[in-house]
Each structure stands twice: as structure tokens, then as C-alpha cells.
Amino acid sequence: MAHYVLLFVVVALVNVNAEELPPEYQRCKHDDPKFSECMKDAVQTSLLKLENGISSLKVPTIQPLNVPSITIGEGKGAVNVVQKYKNYNLYDLSTGKIGNFNAKITDNEFSMEFDIDYEEVRFEADYSFNGRILLLPIIGDGKCTVKLQKLKAKFTLHAETTEKKGKKYLKVKNCTLALTPGKVIYNFENLFNGDERLGAEMNKVLNDNWKEVFDDIGDQYAVAIQTILGDYADKIFSRVPYDDLF
């Protein structure tokens, strides 16, 4: 999930060399005593701008954020099925409202952590299931939509410098994401080889028991997305020298 958010990592880089960023992006100086406050404002105001990506850095749009594939393993309780998703599109990452925020920077390290709240984030994908959920068999492949409503997310990132061709570049050392939705709405099409009655019943079971289902595998969604975020951050960090970032 969440999320993602690749949004959170890209926004953190609002201080890339001015020649490489559109002028409307807020910049923060690393020696600013209110660096963290400046970064919070920069992240918040950049959310909607990133819907168009940043062409100069080859940063793609985040509306939607597209991921070729994600695999979620079995849970330890309610979910006994491997979930395979392709053409995974995550929507509305740009609509979040940032709460607590903290950023730190030194000559060799950069880190940030923040909370962000969403009214709703959804993903659409092609799914493939064959297993059991809540002890009931589930099988199918087709389109799906999953909505995470009243979502609270917490994101952290820590990066350190490395040297390449005589210049310092950042590399992500740790990246975490935690997701806490207020409600999850599932809709899986073509369950049970297109049996509409069984498919409707299973979707109802999933939605009636959304919390038990999400609590069992939600951390795996978060881990999958945080890995994507870290990889994406490294793509940006590897292009722009550290001294040009802030």
C-alpha cells in the first residue's frame, strides 16, 4: 500500500538542483534551523504536483502509481492463499494530509518519518487466487478493486552516502511503511470461474470480515510497497549527487 506512496520518497527530494526541478517546487536548505518544518511544507504542497511526475528526473506520475506485479504470501490465520497481482495501480496517493513529521540531515545521512492520513486509497489490478480465506475455498482470476478508507499510514526512510566517480550519492539503508485502515472494501470479479452467486457471497464474506482479513496480511502489503518505495528512491538518489539534493 500505501505507498507506495513512492510518493513519499519523491516528495522528500524537493531540493534537487533547481535546474532539474520546476520552479514551483518549494526548496529547503540543509542548514536551515527549521529544516524539518520546511520539508513538511514542501512534501505537502508537492503531493498534487507529483500527479504529473517530474519529467526532468524521469519521475513518473503517481496518479496512478503503477507496479507491474506484487505477490502476497499466506497469512497466519484467516488468509490461507497466495495472492498474485499484475498491472497493479494505486490511486489517490496525492490526496493525503500530513500530520507529525520529522526530517534530519547531516553531511553523510538523510532521514525522515511522517504520518499521513487519507480519506480513501484504492488499488485496481489483475488478480489470481487459489486457496482458502476464513476456512472457505477461494479461486479465481480477473479484475479486482480494493479500497482502504480512513487510512492512516506511517512512513520512515533512512539513507546514507556512498561515493561514485568522485561524488557522494545517497543510498537507502532502511525504509518502512505501516498501514492502518478504518475500513477495507473488497471487490473481486470472476471468482469461482465466473459463478455470480458464489462470487457475490465470497465478496460479502470478505467485506463483512474485512478487519480479520486485513489484519492477517496487511503487514505483507506494507512490506511489498515499502520495498518498491526504497527501490524507487534509490533510482532518484543514484542520479543526483548528494550535494545537489539539499
N, C-alpha and C positions, 0 to 999 in steps of 0.2 A: 503494500500500500504506500499510503500512504502514501512513498512517495515521494516513488518515488520517489514528491515530491522531488526527483532530480532537480526540481525547482529550488529546493532549499540550498543546494550546493552552488548552483549557478548564481543565485542572487547574492551569495556571500562574496562573490568576486566582483562587486560593483566598482572596484578601484583598479581594474585593468587599465593599462596605458590608455590615456584619453584618446589617442589616435585610433584605437581599436574599439572604442565604445561610443554609442550615440551620445550626444551632449546632454540629453535629458536624464541620463542615469546619474544619480547622486554619488559623489565621491567622498571617501573618508581617508584621512591621513593617519598613518600608524602611530605618529607621535601626538595625536590629539588626546588630551586627558579624558575626553568624553567619547573615545573611540567606540566603545560598546553601544552607547546611545545612538551615535551616528549610524553605525551598522544596522541597528534595529530599524531606524527610519528608512535606510537605503533598501533593506530587504522588503519592507512592507510596500514601499512605493514602486518597487521593481516588479512585484508579482504580476500585475496586469500587463506590463510592458513585455514580459517574457512569453506572453501568449504568441508573440510574433518571432520569438527567438532572437539571437544576435548573429546576424549573417557574417560580420567581420571575424567572429571567433568560431564560425561554423556550429553555433549552438542552435539546435532545432527547436521548434515550437513545443510548448508544454500543454497545448490545448488542441488535441490530447497529447499526453506523453505515451509514445508507442514503444513497446518492448516485444521483440519477436516471439519469445516463449518464456514461460515460467512453469516450474513443476513444484507442487506442494506435496510433501510426503504424508503418510498416515499420522493421525494424532494418537494420543494415548488413551482416549476414552470414546467419545461419540463418533469420531470420524475414522473409519477403517477403509479408506480408499485413497489411492494416489490420484491427485488432481493435476491434469495436464492442460495447460492453456497455451494457445498460439494466437498471434496477432492481438496481443493484449494492449488495450487502450485505456489509459487512466485519465479521467476528466475532472476539471474544476479544481486543480491544484492551485490555480491562481487566485482563488476566492477566499483563502484563509486569512484569519486575523491573528496577528502575532501577539502573544502575551509576554511572559517572562523571557528575557533574552540576555545572554552574556557572551561576549567575544573577547579573546585575548590574542595578542600578537607580540612576538619577540623577533630577534634577528634570525632565528632558526625555526620558529614554530608558529603555527596559527591554529586556533581552536574556536569553536562556537557551539553553543547549545541554546535551544529555544523551544517554547511551547507554541503551538498554532492550532486554532480552532476552526472547524468547518461546519457549515450547516449540512452539507452533503458532498461526498466524493463518490464517484461511481466508476466501475470498470466494466468494459464490454470486451468479450473475447470469444474465441472458438474453444470449446472445452471437450474433454474426453474423460469419462469416468467408468470404472468397473470395480465395484466393491460394496461396502456397506456403510450406512450412516444411521446412527441411532438404532443399530441392530437390523435395520431394514436394507434389503438389497437396492443398489442404485447402479444403473448402467445407462449410458447414452453418449452421444456426441452431437454437437451442434452449437448454436449461438447461446450466449448467456449474458445477463446483466446482473451485477451485484452492487447495491447501493449501501454505503456506510453513512448513516445520518448522525447528526450531532457528534461529529468525530473530533476527538482530542488526540493530537499527535505530539510527540516529543522527539526532537532530532538533535544528535550530537555528532561533531566531526572534529578529529584531531589530525593535523598534518605536520610533517617535518620536512626540512630542506635536504636536498641531495644536490650534487654537483654534476653538471653536464656541459661539456665544451666550455669550461671556464666560468660558467654561470650557475647560480643557485636556482633550483626549481623545487616546488613543493610536491610531496607525495603523501597520499592519505595513509595513515597508520591505523586509524580506528574510526569506525562510523557506525552509529546505532540509530534505530528507529523503534519507537513504541507507539502502538495504536490502541485507542480506547473508544469504540463507537457507542453511541447511545442506543442505536438500533441498526440491524442489518436486514435488508430486503433482498431475497434471492429470486431469480427467475431463470431457470434452465429449460431451454427448448429442446424438443426431440428426445426426451427421456424415454427409456424403455421402447426404443425403436419407433418412436412417434405415437405411442399409445397415449391419447389425450387425457383419458381418465386417470391412468396411473401417474402420468406426468404432473397433472394438476394436484393430485393427492400428495405426491412427494414434495412439490414446491410448497404446499401448505404445511407439511410437517417441518420442513426446513425453516420456514418463516415463524411458525409457532414456537420453535425451539432454537431460534437464532443465536441466543446467548451461549447456550451449551455447545452449539456447533462452532461458533467463532472462538470461544474461549479455548477450545481444544486445538485449533490450528492457526489462530490469529498471529501467534508469535512467528510462525513459519512464513506467513505473508510478509510480516515486517522484516524478517531476515532477508528474504528474497529481494525486497525493494531496497533495503539499505545496501546490499551488495551492488545493486545497479547504480545507486547514488554514488557510492565510493568509486566505482569504475568510471562513471561519468565525470566526477570531479577530477580524477587523475588525467583524463583526456585534456581538460582545460589547463590544469596545472602544468602539464608537460609542454604546452605551447607557449606559455607566458612566463618569463623569468620572475622569480620571487620579488626582486627589487622593483619590478614594474607593476606588481599586483596592488601594492598599498603605498 
